[in-house]
Amino acid sequence: MFKKIVVAYNESAEASRALLAAIHLAKALGAELRAVTILHDLPLYTVYATALDSSLARTMIEDQRERYELLQAEARERAASLGVDLVTQLVEGQEVDEIIRFLINQKAELLIIGFHQHSLYVSRLWSKVYDVAQMAPCSVLGVH
């Protein structure tokens, strides 16, 4: 059925639940499993801090990269402990665009993504998850 599964993964509880579901599904189907984590731009308020110290932005980006690399290593260990080989990738850019690009490049057949616990109306209007689900070139499984 699904031979290439991608899970969108970050430090959120929703992403953790999505990862676990993806691991179990990949194992049951004998599917290839990949996790994509987006290294996003720094918040706008950091502009003020970098005015005082120009190296601060670079330090914050490096810290974020290290944190996500550790997060991905933990995800690979979690998958391996359940008998699944997880390949992880850290991608820089806008979350929605980069996830869609990753799905296309990987020829993914299924995206597993964690849903935030909001009302359906708010999710439709504001959620990046909803945008990804609408633009995905493959099936999408949302996990609460």
PETAZI-V978568 format. One line per field, one symbol per residue. phi: phi as a letter, one per 30 degrees, with the letter a starting at -180 (. if undefined). psi: psi as a letter, one per 20 degrees, with the letter a starting at -180 (. if undefined). burial: # if it has 16 or more other ideal C-beta (glycine too) atoms within 10 Angstrom, else .. A space follows every 10 residues. Layout:
phi->???
psi->???
burial->???
//
This chain:
phi->.ccbcbcdbb dddddddddd ddddddddci cdbbbcbcdc dddeddeddd ddbddddddd dddddddddd eddddddddd dcibdcccbc bckdededdd ededddhdcb ccbdcddbde ddeddcdddd ddddcddbdb cccc
psi->epiopppppa jqhghghggg ggggggghik qppqppppor qqqhiigghi hhohiggggh ggggggghhg ghghgggggh ijkpoppqpp pqapggghgg gggghilqip ppqppqmrqg ggghhiphgg gghhipjrqp opp.
burial->.#.####### ...###.### ###.##.... #########. .......... .......... .......#.. ##..#...#. ...#.#.### #...##.### .##..#.### #####..... ..#....### ###..#.#.# ###.
//
